[in-house]
Amino acid sequence: MADLASRECVPCRGGVPPMNGAEILGLLQELSGWEAVEEHHLKKSYTFKNFRESLEFVNRVSQIAEEQGHHPNICFGWGRAEITIYTHKIDGLTESDFILAAKIDAMSVPPAVAGG
């Protein structure tokens, strides 16, 4: 994960095929707790002690997303957050999706429990 987390997301201009099969499985092995759903998007759930910790986590994810110019879908509420990542321009997965996932996991936040 450290290798992916140290890389930068590359803007997708479209016109490239989304990743599939072995490409996805290879990069997925470098992440912890993320799942590839129908070879279309990455998803991971987190749990927290309260709403404040959930919000702080979402705000930190938002900062990383802005820095990288790559924005996940985020759903959160009291004690939980779910992150969904894919490259909207091609409606599928690119390497940048895995990089963003690794960066999210590498950030320093209050302890969270990843769930499925």
C-alpha positions in Angstrom: 0.0 0.0 0.0 2.8 2.4 0.7 3.9 2.3 -2.9 0.5 3.2 -4.2 0.0 5.8 -1.5 3.2 7.6 -2.5 2.0 8.0 -6.1 -0.2 10.8 -7.6 -3.5 10.4 -9.3 -3.4 11.2 -13.0 -6.4 13.0 -14.6 -8.3 10.8 -17.0 -9.2 12.4 -20.3 -11.3 9.5 -21.4 -10.8 7.3 -24.4 -9.0 4.6 -22.4 -10.6 1.3 -21.5 -11.4 0.6 -17.8 -9.3 -1.9 -16.0 -10.5 -5.5 -15.7 -9.6 -9.0 -14.5 -6.0 -9.5 -13.5 -5.2 -5.8 -13.6 -7.8 -5.1 -10.9 -6.9 -8.2 -8.8 -3.2 -7.3 -8.9 -3.8 -3.7 -7.5 -6.5 -4.8 -5.1 -3.9 -7.0 -3.4 -2.0 -3.9 -2.5 -5.0 -2.5 -0.6 -6.5 -3.5 2.7 -10.2 -4.1 3.1 -11.3 -2.6 -0.2 -13.5 -4.6 -2.6 -13.8 -4.3 -6.4 -17.5 -4.4 -7.2 -18.4 -5.8 -10.6 -15.0 -4.6 -11.9 -16.6 -1.1 -11.9 -15.7 0.5 -8.6 -13.9 0.2 -5.3 -15.8 0.3 -2.0 -14.9 0.3 1.6 -16.8 1.0 4.8 -15.4 2.5 8.0 -16.9 2.7 11.5 -16.2 5.3 14.1 -17.2 6.1 17.7 -19.5 8.9 16.9 -20.7 11.4 14.3 -17.8 13.8 14.9 -15.2 11.2 14.1 -17.1 10.3 10.9 -17.2 13.9 9.8 -13.5 14.4 10.5 -12.7 11.4 8.4 -14.9 12.6 5.6 -13.3 16.0 5.7 -9.8 14.5 5.5 -10.8 12.3 2.6 -12.2 15.5 0.9 -8.9 17.2 1.3 -7.0 14.3 -0.3 -9.6 14.2 -3.1 -9.1 17.9 -3.8 -5.3 17.6 -3.7 -5.4 14.7 -6.2 -8.2 16.1 -8.4 -9.9 12.7 -8.0 -13.2 12.6 -6.1 -14.9 9.6 -4.5 -18.5 9.2 -3.6 -18.9 9.5 0.1 -21.9 8.4 2.2 -21.7 8.9 5.9 -23.7 9.3 9.1 -23.4 8.7 12.8 -20.4 6.4 13.4 -20.0 5.3 9.8 -18.6 6.3 6.4 -18.6 4.4 3.0 -16.2 5.4 0.2 -16.9 4.4 -3.4 -14.2 5.2 -6.0 -14.2 4.9 -9.8 -13.2 7.1 -12.7 -16.3 8.8 -13.8 -14.9 9.8 -17.2 -14.7 6.2 -18.3 -17.3 4.7 -15.9 -14.9 2.2 -14.6 -11.6 1.7 -12.8 -8.2 3.2 -13.5 -4.9 3.0 -11.5 -5.8 6.4 -10.0 -8.7 4.8 -8.2 -6.3 2.4 -6.4 -3.9 5.3 -5.6 -6.7 7.3 -4.0 -7.8 4.3 -2.0 -4.3 3.8 -0.7 -3.9 7.5 0.2 -7.2 7.4 2.1 -6.0 4.4 4.1 -2.6 5.9 4.7 -3.9 9.2 6.1 -3.7 9.8 9.8 -7.2 9.9 11.3 -8.8 8.8 14.6 -8.8 5.0 14.7 -11.4 3.5 12.4 -12.6 0.0 12.0 -12.9 -1.1 8.3 -15.9 -3.1 7.6 -17.4 -4.8 4.5 
